[in-house]
Amino acid sequence: MSRYSLAAGAVAAPLFAVVAIAQAATRAGYDITRHPVSLLSNGDLGWMQITAFLLTGLLSIAAAPGTRAALRGGRGERWAPRLLVLIGAGMLVAAVFRLDPADGFPVGTPLGTPATFSWHAIVHNLGGSLSFFSMMALCLVLARRFAADGQRAWAWTGRACAVAFFALLAWAFTGGQAGALTLFAGVLLAWGWIAATSGVLLRRSSGSRPGSARMSATVPATTLVA
């Protein structure tokens, strides 16, 4: 069961990326440099993004038990699975509570940012923030485990992904140019790295002795990133 759990963690970020990029390329009126991915939950095809939030949220939660088992006896054993659950919970909140239409999307919506936000848009943003900051924290927690296991390259890339995501998120939240795109890039960077570590743990659990607590560094960090 641990292998299925870790596989769930490995596919969550790539699935989210594929669905979002496919919609960004095909949905009328959508501009990924201006419109956050969450806006895709609106309109006739909004069910696609809502489903993506639901599935990837459930996959992240499902990854928690396998991650706990893979990290047993070392750093990150407690907080890594907890943060995966928080990432998933934030995605589920984002699925249930939609962001308000804005800035010309869906087609027919007035241009510009709405002067006020609905209560469900506020809850959506809270869910998104929960996922975002949990991703950053998880990158740091796993990087600490990699450092303890002597896997310096993985440790440094995890820290770099956390810092880069924070910078890209800050840029987006302060109204930086193409902020929606930088936010999406930050999500893919951090969540993609987390997915790659799930792949590492999956390979280790499949190919090493039971009870081994050391993580392998044989899989490149970009292997599972869409």
ABEGO torsion letter per residue (X at the ends): XAAAAAAAAAAAAAAAAAAAAAAAAABBGBBAAABBAAAAABEAAAAAAAAAAAAAAAAAAAAAAAAAAAABGBBGAAAAAAAAAAAAAAAAAAAABBBBBBGGOBBGBBBEBBABBBAAAAAAAAAAAAAAAAAAAAAAAAAAAAAAAGBAAAAAAAAAAAAAAAAAAAAAAAGBBGAAAAAAAAAAAAAAAAAAAAAAAAAAAAABBBGBABBBAABBAAAABX
